[in-house]
Amino acid sequence: MSKIIDTLFDRTVTGLSSAMDLTWRRNQALTSNIANAETPLYRAVDIDFASELDQAFGKIDTTVSKTDSKHLDVTSHSAAHFIEDYSGATKPDGNNVDIDLEMGRLAQNNGDYTNAARLMRRQLSMIHKAITTGER
């Protein structure tokens, strides 16, 4: 029974946790874009969700070695890297934020986070039920 719970937790809960972290980071990028929609020379940012999720699941090797105690610890998967988003047209002031596009992405991202949270609750409920049923 313990092996089944470990497998469920390792694969599903950890993956959903990574997905929730990434949607949270994407939310930060999108709200920053919206807040800076009128800022001259501001370039919209986003995260490469697919690559970051692959990295979180270990499909992409990002092994970095810390060779000096003064180096920053960059081994954490929780910090998604922002990339420039060129999907909006650049306005004369150099800003490329398309507010309608960003609001649509924000709504989609909100739905993605909500779905991951719902699945997380369901998985944790199943694990709880397996533990409590196994004790009987």
Phi, psi and omega per residue, in radians:
M1 nan -0.720 -3.118
S2 -1.081 -0.663 -3.129
K3 -1.137 -0.675 3.119
I4 -1.127 -0.778 -3.137
I5 -1.129 -0.738 3.098
D6 -1.042 -0.755 3.138
T7 -1.113 -0.813 3.116
L8 -1.041 -0.777 -3.097
F9 -1.178 -0.836 -3.096
D10 -1.071 -0.837 -3.031
R11 -1.430 -0.810 -2.995
T12 -1.547 -0.964 -3.067
V13 -1.143 -0.731 3.118
T14 -1.127 -0.720 3.107
G15 -1.124 -0.756 3.111
L16 -1.154 -0.638 3.089
S17 -1.088 -0.749 3.101
S18 -1.105 -0.733 3.128
A19 -1.102 -0.709 3.115
M20 -1.156 -0.703 3.090
D21 -1.068 -0.748 -3.117
L22 -1.193 -0.684 3.108
T23 -1.184 -0.568 3.072
W24 -1.134 -0.781 3.109
R25 -1.114 -0.676 3.121
R26 -1.145 -0.644 3.082
N27 -1.029 -0.713 3.102
Q28 -1.086 -0.742 3.129
A29 -1.124 -0.803 -3.094
L30 -1.163 -0.720 3.118
T31 -1.198 -0.559 3.051
S32 -1.127 -0.725 3.099
N33 -1.055 -0.802 -3.119
I34 -1.113 -0.747 -3.137
A35 -1.125 -0.498 -3.099
N36 -1.825 0.377 -3.091
A37 -1.053 -0.444 -3.124
E38 -1.909 0.143 -3.116
T39 -1.461 2.094 3.129
P40 -1.023 2.461 3.104
L41 1.184 0.086 3.103
Y42 -1.279 2.338 3.100
R43 -1.906 2.262 3.139
A44 -1.070 2.557 3.110
V45 -2.196 2.799 3.091
D46 -2.701 3.125 2.994
I47 -2.020 2.634 3.042
D48 -1.460 1.518 -2.986
F49 -0.993 -0.774 -3.105
A50 -1.094 -0.801 3.137
S51 -1.151 -0.714 3.139
E52 -1.148 -0.664 3.113
L53 -1.205 -0.713 3.061
D54 -1.049 -0.712 3.119
Q55 -1.120 -0.732 -3.131
A56 -1.118 -0.572 3.131
F57 -1.559 0.067 3.062
G58 1.404 0.256 3.130
K59 -1.370 -0.367 3.114
I60 -2.020 2.217 3.139
D61 -1.420 2.020 3.129
T62 -2.126 0.685 -3.111
T63 -1.111 2.171 3.122
V64 -2.241 2.331 3.116
S65 -1.853 2.436 3.137
K66 -1.619 1.928 -3.038
T67 -1.703 -0.117 -3.127
D68 -2.514 2.482 -3.117
S69 -1.120 -0.319 3.130
K70 -1.482 -0.166 3.130
H71 -1.246 2.593 3.055
L72 -1.263 2.605 3.072
D73 -1.472 1.882 -3.110
V74 -1.911 0.374 -3.100
T75 -1.470 -0.171 -3.124
S76 -1.261 2.450 3.113
H77 -1.580 -0.072 -3.030
S78 -1.333 -0.340 -3.092
A79 -1.685 1.684 3.109
A80 -1.261 2.555 -3.123
H81 -1.608 2.284 3.097
F82 -1.379 2.473 3.053
I83 -2.165 2.679 3.103
E84 -1.215 2.446 -3.139
D85 -1.907 2.001 -3.071
Y86 -1.713 0.275 -3.040
S87 -1.277 -0.475 3.118
G88 -1.502 2.620 3.102
A89 -1.256 2.431 3.129
T90 -1.375 2.211 3.137
K91 -1.465 2.930 -3.124
P92 -0.979 -0.464 -3.139
D93 -1.484 0.058 3.100
G94 1.579 -0.076 3.131
N95 -1.467 2.403 -3.131
N96 -2.083 0.361 -3.135
V97 -1.375 2.144 3.016
D98 -1.759 1.829 -3.011
I99 -1.037 -0.662 3.133
D100 -1.147 -0.753 3.112
L101 -1.103 -0.768 -3.131
E102 -1.143 -0.694 3.121
M103 -1.150 -0.667 3.075
G104 -1.130 -0.745 3.106
R105 -1.126 -0.666 3.127
L106 -1.119 -0.733 3.100
A107 -1.117 -0.752 3.113
Q108 -1.108 -0.761 -3.137
N109 -1.107 -0.684 3.095
N110 -1.062 -0.741 3.089
G111 -1.121 -0.696 3.109
D112 -1.090 -0.751 3.131
Y113 -1.128 -0.780 3.140
T114 -1.067 -0.737 3.111
N115 -1.132 -0.734 3.119
A116 -1.122 -0.701 3.117
A117 -1.138 -0.696 3.114
R118 -1.114 -0.783 3.112
L119 -1.126 -0.646 3.103
M120 -1.092 -0.812 3.109
R121 -1.036 -0.735 -3.135
R122 -1.121 -0.769 3.134
Q123 -1.121 -0.780 3.134
L124 -1.134 -0.614 3.072
S125 -1.123 -0.710 3.114
M126 -1.146 -0.717 3.117
I127 -1.131 -0.744 3.104
H128 -1.059 -0.769 3.138
K129 -1.122 -0.711 3.117
A130 -1.105 -0.666 3.134
I131 -1.203 -0.847 -3.088
T132 -1.215 -0.603 3.100
T133 -1.232 -0.638 -3.138
G134 -1.199 -0.413 -3.138
E135 -1.334 -0.326 -3.075
R136 -1.348 nan nan
